[in-house]
Each structure stands twice: as C-alpha cells, then as structure tokens.
Amino acid sequence: MVVLVKIIEPVVDKQISNIFADKKLSKKIKKELISSTEEFTEEKKMFYKSIIKKIYIKWKPLIEESINEANQELNK
C-alpha cells in the first residue's frame, strides 16, 4: 500500500496543480488538505467535495479500464 501511495502521490499532486494553476495556491491547498482532516465545516466540506469530484472525474475512466484489463487477465 505504501508503494501505491508513493506512485499515486505525484499524480494527485499534479491533478491538484492542474485544477489550481497557480503553483503557490496548489501547494497551499495541498498543505491545507493534509493538515485539516479532523473537523469539516460546511464550507470546507463543499470545497473538498469539489476537488475530489474533479479528480475522480479524471481518474474514473482509467480505473475502470484497469479493472477491466485485470479481470480479463484473471479470466485467462
């Protein structure tokens, strides 16, 4: 699992950077995401949901394709 996180982390970082073009803003947001996981105000909840939704929309087709390929390999 640690290896998977190390592989995915740069990709997620890039996704966040793409969503927020300003690098300083994306680093600030990444830091905020990491440090503020204990208590969600309604504003924070909506903010995080927006980010997660944008990342998920980009990743979902790749995840589904990978699952289909894995299932095909398993069925061989």
N, C-alpha and C positions, 0 to 999 in steps of 0.2 A: 504494500500500500504506500509506503514511504517513497519508493521509486516512482510509482504512478504520480504521486503529488509533485515530485521534483520534475517530472516530464511535463505535467499539465500546467504547473505554476507559471512558466514563462508565457505560455499560450494565453492563459487567463489574464495575465498582466498586459499582454498585447491587446486583447479584446477590450479591456478597460481603457487602455490608452487610445484605442480607435474610437470608442464611444465618446471619450472626452479628449479631444485633440490636443488641448493644452497639457503638456507633459507635467508641469507643476501641479495642475489640478488633478490629473490622474494619480500621481504619487500621493497627493493629499487624500484623495478618496480611498486609495488602497490602504493607507495608514488608518484612516477612519474605519474602514470595513474590518480591519484586524482588531482594532482597539475597542470597538463599541458593539460587542456581541452580547452583552449582558442584558441591556434594557432597551426596548424599542418603543419610542414614541410613535404616534400615528404618522408623523412626518417622516421619521426615519424608515418606518415600515414601507411606506409608499416609495421612498427613494430607493431602498434596497430592492424592492419588488421590480421596479423599473429596470435596474441594472441586471438583475437575474434574468428577467424576461428577455432582454436584448441579447444576452449571452446565450441563453437557451435556444432562442430562435436560430442563431447561427450554428450552434452545436448539434441540435436535434437531428438534422439530416445525416450528419457524419456518424453520430451514434447509431442511428437506425441502420445505416449501411454497414457499419462494423458488426452489429448484431446479426444481420442477415448473412454476411460472409462467414461469421463464426458458426452459425447454425448450419450452413452448407457444408463447412469443413467437418463438423461433428456428425453430420448425416452420411458422410462418405465411408 
